[in-house]
Amino acid sequence: MKFVIQRVTKASVAVDGKIVGKIDKGFLVLIGVSGNDTKEIADKMIKKMLGLRIFEDENGKTNLSLEDVGGELLLISQFTLYADCKKGNRPSFTDAGAPDMANALYEYIIDECKKSGKKVEKGIFGADMKVELLNDGPFTIVLDSAQIM
């Protein structure tokens, strides 16, 4: 599982010209699910993401968490995080999870994040989405379950 976490001052996602998810200060998270991912892996990724202290405190140090700043979450599914570009110029996506399984884990992640009490917005799985964001910093973190498990 991969999470690309971008600290944002605002972000939104639109489908067919209509905004389906919008947040202010918080994390825009692109979520990639592989064929080997499980709810247990998702739980560890969620815990790590929610605990990240990447917002600045009064001294300008990245010492505050999403909770500390009242941050919000915009969660977007993105199977292209599992692009394999080793051969040729056309990426292969064979490492990405099958759509039914990946969507079930994506929805699980959304539900678990909502339990944290934070505002959680989302995209639409499998849709052609247009994502807009104002990256704060810029500050982007890549969480890969292969590196934190």
N, C-alpha and C positions, 0 to 999 in steps of 0.2 A: 504494500500500500504506500502511496506517495501523497503527501500534502504539500502544496506550494502555498505558503502563508505570506500574504502581503499585508503589511501594516498600512491602513488607509485612513484618510480623513473622511472619505465618502466613496461609495461604490454602488453600482446598480447592474442589473442584468435584464435584458429585454428579449422577448420572443415575438416575432411578427410585428415589431414596432411598438409593443406594449411592455411596459416595465412589469416584471413578475417578482422582482426582489430588489430591495434598496436598503442600504444602511448608511449610517454616519460613521463616526470614529469606531474603528475595530479592525477585524481581520476579514479580508477576502481570501477564501481558501479554495484552491483548485484541488480536486480529489480524484486520484487515479487508483483504480482497484485492479489488482492482478488476479489471475486464476487461482492462486494459492491463498488468498486472503480469507480471514475468518472474523467473527465478531470479537474474539479475544484480541486479535491484532488491532482491530478498530478501537477497542477500549483503551489499549495502551497508547495509540496514536492520539486519541481524543484527550486523554489525561495529559500527555506531553504538551499538546497544542494549547490547552486551556491554562496550563501552568507557565507557559513561556512569559518571561519578564522582558519584554522588548519595547515597552513604552517608557518615555523619559520621566524621571522624577524631578523635583524642584532644583536639583543640582545638575541636570542635563545628563544623568547616567541612565542607561537602560536598565531600570530596576523595578518597573511596575508591570503587573499582569493585566490581562483583559478585564478581570474582576475589579482590580484597583481603579481602573479608569472608566468603568461602566461601559465597556466596549461591546460592540455588536458583531454578529457573524453573518457573512454571506457565503454560503457553501455551494460550489459549482462542480458538477461532475465533469471530468475531463480524461477520457480514455487515452488521449494522445500523450499523456505523461508516460505511457509505456511504449512509446515509439522506439523501434529498433532500426537504427540507421547504419548498421555495419555493412550491409551489402547494397550497392547501387545507390540511386538517388531517391527512390520511393520508399518511405518508411514502411516497416511491417508492424502490425499491432497484435501479433499472436500472443504476446505476454499479457495483454489486457484481459480482464475477466469477461466471461460471457455476459451479454447484456442483462439477462434475468438475474443472475447472481450478483453482478456489479450494482444493479439498481437496488436490489434488496439491501446490500451493505450500505449504499449511499443513503437510503431512507433510514436505515438503522442509525447511521452516524448523525443524521439530522435529528432524529428522535432523542438520542442520547445527549446531544448538545442542548436541546431544549430543556432537558431536565436540570441543566445548570442554572436556569432562571434567566439566561441572557436572551435578548432579542435574536432570533435566528431566522434568516431569510434564505431562499434557495432559488436555484435555477430549475429548469425542466430537463430531466434526464433524456438524453438522446436528441434534444431539440437543437436547431441552429440558433445559438444564443449570441447576443452582442453584449459584451461586458465592458463597462466603463468604470474607471477607478482613478482616484487621485492618491497615488502611492505616497505615503508619508515617510520621507527620509531621502531617497527610497530605502525601504527596509523589507527585504524578502528573505524568508527562511525556507529551506527544503527539508521536510521530514520524510525519511525513507525508512519503512519498517525494517528493511534489511540492515540498517545501521543502528537502530535503537532497540532491537529485540535481543 
